[in-house]
Amino acid sequence: MPTDPVISVKGLLKRYGERIAVHDVDLEVARGEVFALLGPNGAGKTTTVEILEGHRCPTAGRARVLGVDPVKGDARWRARLGMVVQSSHLTDELTVEEVVGHFATYYPSPRSPDEVIELVGLTEQRNQRLRSLSGGQQRRVEVALGMVGRPELLFLDEPTTGFDPEARRRFWDLIDALASEGTTIVLTTHYLEEAERLADRVGVIVAGRIVAIGPPATLAGRHRAASVVRWREAGRTVEHATDRPTAFVLELSSRLGGEIPGLTIARPTLEDVYLEMIGAAA
């Protein structure tokens, strides 16, 4: 299997007049990796992804996707990509089966449309017209179109918007299955739980700049942050921050004579460190 990065970006810049949307971004994504790009609205996530997809030209910098400059990517290169964008314009009068079957003809070695429809959980809706589907079901159709071509690299831009919690978890299982097959996945999402559940690494972009990259569990030193121990004592909630939560709880248990009422131990969540980073950058 090739060891070269599937995505390699150096000094990427995108300017619209006086406004800089993406500023000096460096990024690599390895083959088979699930990479999540996080950031507030307007931070440059979608612009960055659209440059990687070949839909926008960078103002400066270098980008290679599957070894090709996206600006010069031809039909054979595009057939190796899958894309689920924030909004699409599908014909409402087509059925699920018709639209997935039609898109499958664009690729040299597509998945079976029946298989894809089952994977996204739309078997019962296969003969329904798109206009009759709920928003979440229409989003699942878009996911089906992104994966029907058996892509080497799959871009997912806010893929679970409009999903209910059960559908979102089924989608996560689908992403796990695709990743286990070796598909490289680039995900943008506002759901921090989703990024933590799916991504091998996350990157945080604020005002067009990457401010942190790393595994969710260790991003920005999260794994070294103090734990907060909370418990009930003398009719009130007490909390204590410590780098030695196990030792502290043992000492507390000894002092209280055994059980510790209302005991909880929490480290900073991915959301905690994310909000701290974007606040500091702002």
Backbone bond lengths (Angstrom), bond angles and torsions (degrees), N, CA, C in turn:
res aa  C-N    CA-C-N  psi(-1)  N-CA   C-N-CA  omega(-1)  CA-C   N-CA-C  phi
1 M - - - 1.471 - - 1.530 108.75 -
2 P 1.342 118.35 136.10 1.466 120.45 -179.94 1.520 110.76 -59.77
3 T 1.348 115.53 143.41 1.463 120.25 179.73 1.520 112.29 -102.06
4 D 1.336 117.94 -9.01 1.455 120.30 178.41 1.528 109.71 -62.69
5 P 1.342 117.69 147.19 1.469 118.95 177.93 1.525 111.33 -62.60
6 V 1.313 115.68 143.63 1.460 120.62 176.33 1.519 110.25 -70.46
7 I 1.330 116.34 -35.07 1.466 122.31 176.79 1.527 108.30 -125.56
8 S 1.313 116.36 131.35 1.466 122.00 175.63 1.522 108.27 -137.01
9 V 1.329 115.87 121.02 1.459 122.14 -176.57 1.527 108.76 -128.56
10 K 1.325 116.76 132.82 1.459 121.88 177.74 1.529 109.85 -133.38
11 G 1.323 115.96 123.26 1.463 121.07 173.49 1.517 114.33 58.99
12 L 1.329 117.64 35.85 1.465 120.82 -175.24 1.534 110.71 -69.24
13 L 1.327 115.27 129.93 1.464 122.17 -179.91 1.517 109.05 -133.51
14 K 1.333 116.28 134.57 1.462 121.39 172.75 1.511 108.37 -133.57
15 R 1.339 114.85 120.70 1.457 121.71 -177.24 1.524 109.68 -119.59
16 Y 1.325 116.06 137.68 1.462 122.72 171.24 1.522 107.22 -117.61
17 G 1.315 116.63 96.55 1.456 119.71 -174.87 1.523 109.79 63.10
18 E 1.325 116.54 -122.34 1.468 120.49 179.31 1.520 112.05 -86.72
19 R 1.324 117.78 -11.22 1.468 120.28 -176.40 1.523 110.25 -90.94
20 I 1.324 116.15 131.22 1.465 121.68 176.50 1.517 108.06 -101.26
21 A 1.335 116.05 115.87 1.463 121.02 -179.08 1.520 112.01 -87.55
22 V 1.337 116.93 -35.83 1.467 122.55 178.92 1.523 107.01 -133.09
23 H 1.324 116.15 127.66 1.463 119.88 -170.46 1.527 110.83 -127.00
24 D 1.343 116.36 107.79 1.468 122.75 169.59 1.524 112.28 54.14
25 V 1.331 116.54 50.88 1.470 121.30 -178.74 1.521 110.73 -86.40
26 D 1.329 116.31 128.22 1.464 124.04 170.57 1.527 107.42 -113.28
27 L 1.337 116.06 134.93 1.460 118.85 -174.86 1.518 110.01 -161.90
28 E 1.336 116.46 138.92 1.458 121.65 169.72 1.519 108.92 -132.26
29 V 1.326 115.59 140.97 1.459 122.29 175.83 1.521 107.49 -125.93
30 A 1.325 116.62 125.86 1.457 122.11 -176.06 1.522 110.96 -81.12
31 R 1.317 115.57 157.44 1.464 121.09 176.59 1.525 109.83 -62.39
32 G 1.327 116.00 131.02 1.454 121.63 179.09 1.515 114.95 84.28
33 E 1.326 117.37 0.02 1.459 121.38 -178.04 1.528 110.94 -84.40
34 V 1.333 115.69 148.21 1.467 121.60 167.24 1.525 106.27 -104.12
35 F 1.328 115.58 114.36 1.463 121.80 -176.04 1.519 108.82 -117.25
36 A 1.334 116.67 126.98 1.468 121.59 179.16 1.519 109.50 -107.43
37 L 1.325 115.66 131.31 1.462 121.90 176.30 1.520 107.95 -106.00
38 L 1.323 115.79 117.35 1.455 122.23 -175.25 1.521 110.27 -112.82
39 G 1.315 115.84 152.06 1.456 120.29 176.16 1.509 110.19 168.00
40 P 1.333 117.53 158.25 1.468 120.45 178.66 1.525 111.06 -68.39
41 N 1.321 116.02 168.58 1.465 120.52 176.36 1.525 109.84 -57.80
42 G 1.339 115.31 135.61 1.452 119.98 179.23 1.514 114.56 81.91
43 A 1.348 117.33 7.44 1.463 119.99 -176.50 1.521 112.93 -78.91
44 G 1.343 117.51 -18.37 1.457 120.30 -178.85 1.517 114.36 115.13
45 K 1.341 117.15 5.51 1.470 120.26 -178.68 1.518 111.60 -60.55
46 T 1.319 116.18 -56.07 1.465 120.10 -175.08 1.521 111.46 -65.85
47 T 1.324 117.64 -38.57 1.467 120.66 177.80 1.525 110.20 -60.74
48 T 1.330 117.18 -44.89 1.462 120.86 178.47 1.517 111.26 -59.77
49 V 1.323 116.20 -46.99 1.467 120.15 -179.02 1.527 110.69 -64.62
50 E 1.326 117.62 -40.64 1.464 120.11 -179.74 1.526 111.51 -65.32
51 I 1.325 118.34 -32.49 1.465 120.60 174.00 1.521 110.01 -65.96
52 L 1.327 117.19 -42.76 1.463 120.92 179.51 1.525 111.73 -65.87
53 E 1.320 116.67 -31.18 1.468 120.87 178.52 1.526 112.20 -79.30
54 G 1.339 117.77 -10.98 1.455 120.88 -177.52 1.512 114.08 87.26
55 H 1.329 117.35 11.80 1.460 121.14 -178.61 1.532 112.90 -88.82
56 R 1.335 116.59 -17.39 1.466 121.17 176.55 1.522 108.91 -134.83
57 C 1.322 115.76 147.92 1.461 121.11 177.83 1.532 108.97 -94.42
58 P 1.324 118.78 132.54 1.452 120.16 176.52 1.530 110.89 -71.49
59 T 1.308 116.28 152.59 1.460 120.48 174.57 1.520 110.62 -74.90
60 A 1.329 116.40 -36.16 1.460 121.75 179.07 1.514 108.20 -157.89
61 G 1.328 115.75 167.58 1.453 121.12 178.75 1.515 112.34 100.08
62 R 1.319 115.22 179.56 1.461 122.07 -175.31 1.522 110.02 -126.92
63 A 1.325 117.07 132.16 1.463 121.85 175.29 1.524 108.97 -132.86
64 R 1.334 115.56 136.19 1.465 121.98 173.20 1.524 107.95 -131.31
65 V 1.318 115.54 128.76 1.450 122.53 178.91 1.517 107.62 -126.70
66 L 1.329 116.55 119.01 1.464 121.55 -172.64 1.521 110.42 53.82
67 G 1.337 115.41 36.47 1.457 121.85 176.83 1.512 115.81 79.62
68 V 1.332 118.02 6.35 1.460 122.65 -173.80 1.526 109.71 -123.87
69 D 1.328 116.44 142.49 1.465 121.17 169.71 1.530 107.10 -67.32
70 P 1.343 118.68 118.23 1.469 119.74 -175.95 1.528 113.97 -55.33
71 V 1.327 117.40 -30.77 1.468 119.87 178.97 1.524 110.86 -62.26
72 K 1.321 116.93 -29.28 1.463 121.64 -176.52 1.528 112.76 -103.10
73 G 1.326 116.94 7.38 1.457 119.64 -177.39 1.527 112.67 -64.30
74 D 1.339 115.87 131.53 1.459 120.07 -179.64 1.524 110.67 -97.79
75 A 1.333 116.82 -171.45 1.460 121.27 -176.26 1.529 111.60 -63.40
76 R 1.327 117.63 -37.10 1.466 120.42 179.48 1.531 110.19 -65.44
77 W 1.327 116.84 -39.10 1.460 120.56 177.46 1.524 110.30 -65.81
78 R 1.320 117.28 -44.87 1.459 120.40 -178.38 1.525 111.87 -64.14
79 A 1.337 117.08 -29.96 1.465 120.07 179.10 1.522 112.07 -67.33
80 R 1.340 116.73 -14.52 1.462 120.68 178.70 1.529 111.88 -89.84
81 L 1.332 116.43 -4.07 1.456 121.83 -178.62 1.524 110.75 -108.11
82 G 1.325 115.31 151.48 1.450 122.02 167.56 1.512 108.07 -124.18
83 M 1.329 117.43 144.55 1.462 120.93 -176.21 1.523 110.48 -138.27
84 V 1.320 115.09 132.56 1.465 121.58 170.00 1.517 105.45 -122.51
85 V 1.335 116.02 104.25 1.460 121.66 -174.78 1.519 110.16 -91.64
86 Q 1.348 116.25 172.12 1.465 119.75 -175.78 1.518 112.44 -66.38
87 S 1.303 117.19 -33.14 1.470 119.81 178.17 1.517 108.59 -147.71
88 S 1.312 115.21 143.53 1.461 120.10 179.62 1.520 108.34 -132.66
89 H 1.324 115.32 168.26 1.462 120.35 -177.51 1.531 108.16 -123.58
90 L 1.311 114.99 83.57 1.456 121.26 -179.19 1.521 109.07 -96.46
91 T 1.324 115.43 152.93 1.464 121.19 -179.61 1.522 109.97 -73.98
92 D 1.331 116.18 115.72 1.460 120.92 -174.75 1.520 113.82 -63.39
93 E 1.336 117.27 -21.64 1.458 119.79 -175.33 1.528 112.79 -82.84
94 L 1.325 118.35 -12.57 1.464 120.62 177.91 1.521 110.32 -79.13
95 T 1.334 115.89 151.60 1.457 120.47 173.82 1.532 109.18 -84.31
96 V 1.318 114.74 167.06 1.469 119.50 176.86 1.519 110.29 -56.91
97 E 1.317 116.78 -46.85 1.462 121.56 -178.49 1.530 111.20 -61.91
98 E 1.325 116.61 -40.73 1.463 119.99 -178.50 1.522 112.08 -66.61
99 V 1.339 117.45 -44.53 1.464 119.37 -174.95 1.533 110.65 -71.70
100 V 1.343 118.29 -38.85 1.461 119.81 178.64 1.527 110.11 -68.69
101 G 1.335 116.66 -41.49 1.459 119.89 177.56 1.517 112.40 -62.84
102 H 1.331 116.94 -37.66 1.462 120.59 179.21 1.527 110.95 -66.03
103 F 1.329 116.81 -46.27 1.465 120.07 -179.03 1.528 111.56 -65.64
104 A 1.320 117.28 -29.64 1.465 120.18 179.17 1.523 111.66 -62.02
105 T 1.327 117.20 -27.35 1.476 120.12 -178.49 1.523 112.55 -72.18
106 Y 1.331 117.69 -11.58 1.461 120.52 -179.98 1.523 112.80 -78.13
107 Y 1.332 118.09 -12.60 1.458 121.62 -170.24 1.522 111.43 -115.30
108 P 1.349 116.70 150.08 1.463 119.66 -177.34 1.520 113.62 -72.28
109 S 1.342 117.81 -30.32 1.467 120.12 -177.79 1.525 109.87 -142.05
110 P 1.334 117.36 68.54 1.463 120.01 -174.22 1.524 112.75 -75.79
111 R 1.319 114.83 162.99 1.456 120.10 167.73 1.528 108.64 -71.43
112 S 1.317 116.23 159.56 1.455 120.61 173.13 1.527 108.97 -63.60
113 P 1.344 118.56 128.37 1.467 119.74 176.70 1.525 112.79 -54.79
114 D 1.330 117.33 -37.23 1.468 120.24 178.08 1.526 110.84 -61.02
115 E 1.339 116.09 -42.35 1.466 120.57 179.64 1.523 110.60 -63.34
116 V 1.342 116.20 -43.98 1.461 120.24 -177.62 1.524 110.54 -65.72
117 I 1.316 117.24 -42.99 1.463 121.04 179.46 1.523 110.30 -60.84
118 E 1.318 116.94 -39.33 1.467 120.05 177.33 1.525 111.41 -68.08
119 L 1.339 117.06 -40.86 1.457 120.93 -178.07 1.528 112.50 -61.93
120 V 1.332 117.26 -35.03 1.467 119.60 -179.91 1.527 112.65 -91.47
121 G 1.338 116.41 5.80 1.460 120.30 173.37 1.509 115.19 75.82
122 L 1.354 117.32 35.52 1.470 120.07 -178.52 1.528 112.52 -120.89
123 T 1.313 116.99 22.54 1.467 119.64 -178.82 1.522 111.42 -57.59
124 E 1.318 117.93 -42.71 1.467 121.05 -178.46 1.517 112.04 -70.65
125 Q 1.331 117.33 -19.63 1.469 121.40 -178.62 1.529 112.12 -103.33
126 R 1.316 118.59 9.31 1.462 121.00 -171.13 1.519 113.06 -58.71
127 N 1.334 118.85 -30.65 1.467 121.62 -178.48 1.525 113.06 -99.86
128 Q 1.327 117.18 7.39 1.462 120.40 177.23 1.529 110.54 -85.74
129 R 1.330 115.62 145.86 1.455 120.31 175.07 1.536 109.22 -74.03
130 L 1.312 115.33 150.05 1.454 119.46 -174.74 1.523 112.50 -59.69
131 R 1.338 116.76 -33.32 1.467 119.42 -177.65 1.523 112.12 -66.30
132 S 1.331 118.02 -18.69 1.463 120.89 -178.90 1.521 113.20 -91.58
133 L 1.338 116.95 -3.66 1.462 120.41 -177.84 1.528 111.01 -84.73
134 S 1.318 115.03 155.24 1.469 119.86 173.04 1.527 109.08 -72.06
135 G 1.342 115.58 167.69 1.463 119.49 179.11 1.526 111.85 -59.06
136 G 1.334 117.19 -42.72 1.452 120.34 179.33 1.516 112.56 -65.25
137 Q 1.347 116.98 -37.50 1.466 120.42 178.07 1.525 111.11 -68.41
138 Q 1.332 117.30 -38.28 1.466 119.94 176.39 1.525 110.64 -63.81
139 R 1.334 116.74 -36.33 1.461 119.55 177.07 1.528 110.35 -64.52
140 R 1.322 116.90 -36.00 1.471 120.08 178.44 1.527 110.87 -67.30
141 V 1.326 117.22 -32.94 1.462 119.53 174.03 1.526 109.85 -61.29
142 E 1.329 116.60 -43.54 1.464 120.57 179.66 1.526 111.43 -62.65
143 V 1.344 116.47 -37.95 1.463 119.88 175.69 1.525 110.08 -64.23
144 A 1.328 117.05 -41.07 1.465 120.93 177.94 1.523 111.16 -59.30
145 L 1.329 117.30 -41.08 1.464 120.96 -179.97 1.528 111.08 -67.82
146 G 1.336 116.30 -31.60 1.456 119.59 179.25 1.514 113.16 -70.55
147 M 1.330 117.92 -27.08 1.464 120.27 -174.65 1.514 113.49 -107.67
148 V 1.338 118.80 -7.28 1.459 120.27 -174.37 1.529 112.02 -65.00
149 G 1.333 117.54 -26.87 1.463 120.35 -178.64 1.513 114.51 -81.99
150 R 1.331 117.47 6.43 1.462 122.40 -177.77 1.536 110.66 55.30
151 P 1.336 117.77 57.19 1.471 119.97 -171.62 1.522 112.88 -71.35
152 E 1.338 114.92 150.04 1.459 120.36 169.81 1.523 110.18 -75.16
153 L 1.323 115.40 -33.51 1.464 122.13 -177.40 1.517 108.12 -131.43
154 L 1.318 116.12 125.42 1.461 122.02 -176.93 1.523 109.56 -118.86
155 F 1.348 115.57 122.16 1.465 121.98 175.63 1.530 108.60 -97.29
156 L 1.311 116.13 127.38 1.462 121.96 179.58 1.521 108.75 -123.54
157 D 1.323 117.29 106.80 1.460 122.45 -177.86 1.525 108.89 -101.73
158 E 1.335 115.97 104.03 1.474 122.64 -177.46 1.539 110.54 51.38
159 P 1.336 118.60 55.92 1.463 120.10 -169.49 1.517 115.16 -69.90
160 T 1.342 119.12 -25.91 1.466 119.28 -173.94 1.522 112.82 -104.20
161 T 1.324 117.52 18.12 1.462 120.22 173.61 1.526 109.36 -59.64
162 G 1.322 116.98 127.22 1.453 120.87 179.92 1.515 114.33 88.44
163 F 1.338 118.07 -2.35 1.468 120.59 178.00 1.527 109.27 -80.75
164 D 1.342 116.36 143.63 1.452 119.28 169.61 1.533 108.04 -79.89
165 P 1.337 118.38 166.50 1.474 119.89 -175.11 1.529 113.89 -55.77
166 E 1.330 117.88 -39.28 1.462 119.80 -179.55 1.524 110.74 -66.82
167 A 1.331 116.81 -44.12 1.469 120.27 179.09 1.527 110.75 -64.51
168 R 1.330 116.73 -36.43 1.465 119.69 179.40 1.524 110.54 -63.17
169 R 1.324 117.20 -41.98 1.463 119.73 -179.85 1.519 111.74 -70.00
170 R 1.324 117.42 -34.12 1.468 119.25 174.43 1.524 110.09 -64.79
171 F 1.334 116.33 -37.53 1.461 119.93 177.31 1.523 110.70 -64.37
172 W 1.322 117.12 -40.31 1.471 119.94 178.17 1.527 110.33 -59.76
173 D 1.331 116.99 -41.16 1.471 119.74 177.67 1.525 110.62 -61.70
174 L 1.330 116.62 -37.27 1.462 121.34 178.25 1.527 110.51 -64.38
175 I 1.316 117.55 -43.64 1.464 121.05 178.70 1.527 110.11 -63.46
176 D 1.331 117.02 -40.30 1.467 120.24 175.67 1.525 110.90 -57.46
177 A 1.343 115.73 -43.18 1.465 120.02 -178.80 1.524 111.06 -65.82
178 L 1.331 117.47 -42.35 1.464 120.65 178.80 1.527 110.79 -64.18
179 A 1.335 116.18 -42.45 1.461 119.68 179.33 1.520 111.12 -63.80
180 S 1.331 116.96 -37.27 1.466 119.80 179.89 1.526 111.39 -67.23
181 E 1.331 117.17 -22.31 1.468 121.41 176.41 1.529 111.69 -83.02
182 G 1.341 117.41 -6.11 1.461 121.06 178.51 1.508 114.85 100.96
183 T 1.340 117.73 5.69 1.460 120.50 178.18 1.529 109.98 -70.09
184 T 1.312 116.98 130.62 1.455 121.83 173.30 1.525 108.24 -84.40
185 I 1.324 116.30 133.73 1.466 120.32 -172.90 1.523 109.97 -129.05
186 V 1.325 115.62 129.74 1.464 122.22 172.80 1.518 107.11 -114.07
187 L 1.324 115.19 121.41 1.458 122.65 -171.18 1.517 110.04 -121.47
188 T 1.325 117.46 130.94 1.463 120.59 166.01 1.519 107.51 -111.43
189 T 1.315 115.99 137.44 1.457 119.38 -177.26 1.520 109.79 -157.83
190 H 1.336 115.68 152.18 1.457 121.62 171.51 1.523 110.84 -96.92
191 Y 1.336 117.09 -4.57 1.459 121.07 -179.81 1.529 108.45 -90.48
192 L 1.331 116.99 104.67 1.455 120.83 -177.92 1.521 111.76 -65.01
193 E 1.329 117.30 -34.41 1.465 120.85 176.57 1.528 110.08 -61.92
194 E 1.323 116.31 -37.64 1.460 120.83 179.33 1.534 110.74 -65.26
195 A 1.311 116.55 -44.67 1.466 120.06 178.87 1.522 110.84 -62.34
196 E 1.329 116.30 -42.89 1.467 119.19 -179.05 1.523 111.01 -66.52
197 R 1.307 116.75 -36.87 1.467 120.98 -178.33 1.522 112.28 -71.57
198 L 1.338 118.07 -36.34 1.458 120.64 -169.49 1.517 114.91 -102.29
199 A 1.334 117.91 -33.44 1.464 120.09 -163.44 1.525 112.63 -87.59
200 D 1.347 114.68 139.14 1.462 120.36 167.83 1.522 109.79 -72.87
201 R 1.328 116.22 -40.16 1.458 122.00 175.72 1.516 108.97 -139.16
202 V 1.326 115.26 155.55 1.463 120.87 173.86 1.515 108.74 -126.86
203 G 1.315 115.82 149.75 1.456 122.36 171.63 1.512 108.18 -121.77
204 V 1.307 116.71 138.92 1.472 121.75 179.17 1.519 107.85 -109.69
205 I 1.331 116.18 123.98 1.455 121.71 -179.99 1.527 108.62 -116.03
206 V 1.323 115.53 130.88 1.467 122.22 -179.75 1.523 107.92 -135.15
207 A 1.331 116.34 127.10 1.470 121.32 179.42 1.527 111.32 51.80
208 G 1.328 115.27 40.22 1.456 120.87 175.06 1.506 115.83 82.95
209 R 1.346 118.42 -3.07 1.463 121.73 -178.26 1.527 110.58 -113.77
210 I 1.338 116.35 140.45 1.456 120.80 171.54 1.525 108.04 -76.52
211 V 1.348 117.11 120.33 1.464 120.51 -178.02 1.520 112.31 -103.09
212 A 1.340 118.59 -15.13 1.464 121.24 178.07 1.519 109.27 -164.87
213 I 1.324 115.95 145.18 1.461 122.72 173.16 1.529 107.57 -140.51
214 G 1.321 116.71 136.38 1.454 119.68 175.87 1.510 111.37 169.11
215 P 1.344 117.47 174.72 1.468 120.73 174.44 1.523 110.28 -61.02
216 P 1.323 118.22 146.06 1.468 119.60 -178.44 1.521 113.44 -55.58
217 A 1.331 117.46 -36.78 1.463 120.32 -175.33 1.515 113.02 -70.23
218 T 1.340 117.51 -22.59 1.469 119.84 -175.49 1.519 112.90 -119.91
219 L 1.322 118.02 5.53 1.460 121.22 -176.23 1.527 110.87 -56.69
220 A 1.332 115.73 130.57 1.466 122.64 177.01 1.524 112.51 54.66
221 G 1.346 116.59 34.78 1.458 120.50 177.38 1.511 114.20 72.48
222 R 1.329 116.55 21.60 1.463 120.04 -176.92 1.528 112.68 -56.16
223 H 1.339 116.98 -38.13 1.462 120.87 -176.79 1.528 112.24 -69.87
224 R 1.343 116.61 -18.15 1.465 119.78 179.72 1.527 112.27 -97.24
225 A 1.322 117.16 -4.98 1.463 120.30 -177.71 1.526 110.81 -69.92
226 A 1.332 115.67 152.03 1.460 120.86 -178.79 1.523 110.96 -65.10
227 S 1.328 115.10 145.31 1.463 120.95 172.23 1.526 109.06 -85.17
228 V 1.317 115.52 151.48 1.465 120.82 176.07 1.528 107.89 -110.15
229 V 1.325 115.95 117.03 1.467 122.10 177.61 1.529 108.13 -97.67
230 R 1.327 116.27 126.99 1.475 120.90 178.50 1.528 108.81 -122.28
231 W 1.333 115.70 143.60 1.447 120.83 177.09 1.529 108.99 -156.76
232 R 1.342 114.81 168.46 1.465 120.82 178.19 1.522 108.98 -101.85
233 E 1.342 115.19 131.54 1.465 120.05 178.79 1.523 108.25 -152.19
234 A 1.325 114.61 132.41 1.474 121.30 178.57 1.522 111.28 55.94
235 G 1.336 115.59 37.90 1.451 120.90 175.12 1.511 115.84 77.88
236 R 1.335 118.38 10.76 1.459 119.94 178.89 1.525 110.38 -139.21
237 T 1.328 115.25 161.98 1.463 120.90 177.11 1.523 109.61 -86.69
238 V 1.324 115.05 129.99 1.460 121.55 -179.79 1.520 107.66 -118.58
239 E 1.324 117.94 144.21 1.448 120.50 176.04 1.516 110.85 -135.32
240 H 1.343 113.76 153.00 1.462 120.11 -177.38 1.522 108.76 -147.47
241 A 1.332 117.43 127.25 1.461 122.21 176.90 1.522 109.21 -89.28
242 T 1.333 116.64 134.43 1.454 120.27 -176.16 1.526 111.12 -153.28
243 D 1.324 115.95 148.79 1.462 121.58 172.70 1.528 111.32 -88.51
244 R 1.336 117.50 -3.24 1.466 122.91 -177.72 1.528 108.97 -128.14
245 P 1.349 117.56 66.35 1.461 118.90 -173.46 1.530 113.94 -63.54
246 T 1.335 117.64 -37.89 1.461 119.33 -178.77 1.520 111.04 -64.61
247 A 1.332 115.77 -48.51 1.466 119.65 179.36 1.526 111.21 -62.13
248 F 1.339 116.29 -39.90 1.468 119.46 -178.91 1.524 110.69 -64.71
249 V 1.354 116.60 -42.77 1.471 119.60 -179.67 1.527 110.80 -64.16
250 L 1.337 117.78 -38.55 1.465 120.18 176.92 1.522 111.50 -62.38
251 E 1.331 116.10 -42.83 1.466 120.03 177.59 1.529 110.75 -64.31
252 L 1.333 116.26 -40.89 1.466 120.56 -179.51 1.521 110.62 -65.85
253 S 1.331 116.16 -41.93 1.454 120.51 179.10 1.522 111.20 -61.42
254 S 1.336 115.30 -41.34 1.473 119.14 178.83 1.526 110.58 -63.87
255 R 1.324 116.38 -40.93 1.464 119.82 -178.46 1.520 112.02 -68.03
256 L 1.348 115.90 -36.10 1.465 120.17 -177.38 1.524 112.75 -89.84
257 G 1.316 117.00 -3.20 1.456 119.73 176.01 1.506 115.15 82.78
258 G 1.324 117.91 29.49 1.473 120.04 175.89 1.520 112.33 126.63
259 E 1.335 116.59 -110.60 1.459 121.72 -177.33 1.528 111.68 -63.44
260 I 1.341 115.25 144.97 1.465 121.21 179.21 1.524 107.85 -112.60
261 P 1.307 119.17 108.94 1.477 121.02 -176.51 1.531 111.96 -61.66
262 G 1.331 115.95 134.31 1.466 122.19 173.24 1.511 114.39 63.37
263 L 1.338 117.28 29.28 1.469 120.50 -174.99 1.524 111.87 -69.09
264 T 1.338 117.19 128.77 1.465 123.48 168.50 1.518 108.32 -137.68
265 I 1.342 115.52 148.08 1.467 121.85 176.14 1.519 106.91 -129.80
266 A 1.321 117.22 126.63 1.469 120.49 -175.72 1.515 110.54 -136.86
267 R 1.340 115.32 133.63 1.457 121.21 168.00 1.534 107.85 -96.88
268 P 1.329 118.07 162.89 1.465 119.46 176.05 1.520 110.96 -56.86
269 T 1.310 117.08 135.42 1.454 121.90 176.70 1.524 109.89 -80.67
270 L 1.343 115.85 169.25 1.460 119.46 173.95 1.519 110.28 -58.66
271 E 1.329 116.50 -37.18 1.473 119.77 177.92 1.525 111.21 -62.81
272 D 1.324 117.31 -39.68 1.459 120.83 178.93 1.528 111.25 -59.51
273 V 1.345 116.79 -50.10 1.469 118.84 -176.88 1.528 110.51 -71.62
274 Y 1.333 117.38 -33.03 1.464 120.96 177.75 1.528 110.63 -62.96
275 L 1.322 116.58 -48.15 1.465 119.94 -179.24 1.526 110.91 -64.85
276 E 1.327 116.74 -35.14 1.457 119.88 177.69 1.531 110.64 -65.44
277 M 1.341 116.15 -41.48 1.461 119.92 -179.25 1.524 112.04 -66.04
278 I 1.337 116.96 -46.79 1.464 117.42 -176.50 1.533 110.42 -71.00
279 G 1.352 116.25 -29.46 1.460 118.44 175.52 1.515 111.93 -67.75
280 A 1.343 116.44 -42.21 1.462 120.27 178.83 1.513 111.18 -65.50
281 A 1.353 116.76 -40.18 1.454 120.05 -179.90 1.524 111.38 -66.77
282 A 1.338 116.11 -37.78 1.456 119.94 178.93 1.523 111.23 -66.22
